Amino acid sequence: MIDTPGELLTNVPRNRKLKITGLEGGSRMRQFIRRMGLSIGSEIKLVNSAPFAGPILIEQNGNKTAIGRGMALKIKVEVLE
Amino acid sequence: MKAVLVGPPNTGKSTVFNAIAGYKSVVSNFPGTTVKFMRSTVRLGGKSVEMVDLPGVYNLTAPYEIERSVLDYLIDEDPDVIVNILNASQLESGLPLTMELLDYHIPMVVVLNMTDEALRNGQKVNSDKLGQMLGVPVIETVATKHKGLPELVEAIRHAPKQNLVTDRGISYTAEIEAVIDELSAYIENMSIPEVLSTRYAAARLLEGESYELSKNGSIGTNGLSNTIQQMQHRLEKDKQLPVDTVLLRDRQQTAADLADQVIDETAVEARLLDRLDEWLLHPIWGYVVLFGVLVGLFYIAFGVGAMMEEPLLEGYHLLEQQLLGGLIPGTLWYVVIQSGLSGVGAGIAIVLPYLVPLLFLLTLLEDVGYLPRMAYLTDSFMNKVGLQGSAIMPAMLGYGCSVPAIMATRILNSTRDKIIAAVMSTLIPCSARSVVIMGLVGYYLGVPAALAIYGLNILVIAVTSRVLSALMPSEMPGMLMEVPPYRMPSLRSALQKVWYRVREFVTIAWPLLVAGSILLGIAQFYGLEKSINAALSPLTLLLGLPVATGITLIFGVLRKELSLIMLMQALGTHQIAAVLTSTQIMTFAIFVTFYLPCLATLVVLRKELGTRWAVTIAAITLIIALTLATSMRLIFT
């Protein structure tokens, strides 16, 4: 759906270093995750994914943030290592 | 002098506030919102200081409701000093906000809180060096242990009176600064709020945000937007990223460089607590634990409260009789004192068995850090009724008592979520209504009939929440919530928080309960019961109930279980099945379950959401109760 390289944040293995490469949803989506200091280029880790299509949990600089599934589906990442 | 606490959530901001100024604090609302902040006027070393604890924000660049309220305060209230609280172990993610605040024309003191936690995480922060680099005093604290607070008080007292307009040594990288300078020169003569520096305004305009800039007046006219767009295009072309992203990343890079220079890495203490999430957020075990916590909560809300309430009220009843001993029954004074005392009793029945334990539990779950985990695990379920996971807490507390449940909506981040959650908690049958459901329907018609009412209730709540959330779309497109590390709770600050909440109830709702009770007593004394019943007869007739039941519904507003007690009195028998048909019993119970919140709940609703919403919610409950009870009557007769 997003024409930037990378995989969906919901599809990558856990506890690997990731880099946000693309966001769907324009400035509104950027504003939304900017609230938590996240943006394209942010290095994160996927630490948990709640069942029943619940939110996902990511880590940035040692801080954990839960992101609703609908929003997480708009984030594309590249697995760094 | 006004000192305002600004910082991200989970940095111990409120603990710092409570430790310095908490004992005299009052809760205030931002105008036109349900966003709360604590305010307290204290004497610090002979100086009268108004301290304000603003809601936590990570940065000011995304103006959602919470951020807007912080911006509003900084611009409209003209504080003398900003006390910027940072979590010492999350310096890198906290500093971007500090950078934004440094661009305000307001003197600032930076607090490095939780330095003990930082040390455990292997980080020793050189606060002197940080202070030099930021150009403002930096004070190290461990607020839960009151460490560093005297130094902080001194720093606040001696904060410079004059604005620090000078460049304070923390800035964007050179090429961004160049663009900001260029735009600054362009907008120099435009009218922006006084506390904002021109370079702040320029950075903001580049980011495409102008909420606080246009607060008093208009900015962005006469070719300005063209100039901004050109600069944005230039930066975007250069960086291959949207400008807001460029600026954010630049601030973060600067913050990371700064943090690098002031943090000495030491040995990390491995904490068992950090591995807790492997279990508590596990797709199976996480829900097992959650279920256990919810059942425990439900049990305490429902079982322990009721267990405490009975002997407590019995004891109070004895005391009441003692106090009434010297008076002659049947006189006006006797009635006034008796009903006044029963109003006091109504307060006791809420505060001790329900309010104190439930608020304590809520605070504990919050302080340990389990609350966000609970929200995380339940988010997908709560989404179905248009809310986020965090709303599970007020809902569960609602089965105990609506008062702490509505107070708990304060953990939610938007007015809209608070309103929907408050409607939900109001509709959920509290323990007092459960007394009516079980005592009336369960006793006379059997437990399945009682359970049917609970089932109907859940259905009604789901539908109501869905309708409300469709009518009030959320500003936030989904969950975005920090999940902080687990922390050992401090008993002192937990009890302090509970006390502040209980105090709100005791000082506002309790006197009203007493007054209402006395008023009803006097009305009964002068034989107004008949007129009240007559006035309510259109309602009772609509519901197909005896006219004599009218007054019981008024008593029920004072305290829900009174409607059952007064029902027996009004009908003149304890054998309710002999005088009411099954349909009438069901109709009465359903009406009492849903109709008007009790007086204490109404007061708390008004306090949390304002008069307009308190009245609206009362109206919603009344409409639902009328619809359900009359259809009940029509279907079964």
Interface residues (C-beta under 8 A of the other chain):
Chain A: S27 R28 M29 R30 Q31 F32 I33 R34 R35 M36 G37 S39 I40 G41 V47 N48 A50 P51 F52 A53 G54 P55 L57 Q60 N61 G62 N63 K64 T65 A66 I67 G68 R69 G70 M71
Chain B: Y58 N59 T61 A62 Y64 E67 S89 Q90 E92 S93 P96 N121 G208 L241 P242 D244 T245 L248 R249 Q252 D277 L281 P283 P372 A375 Y376 L377 D379 S380 F381 N383 Q388 G389 M476 P477 G478 M479 L480 M481 E482 V483 P484 P485
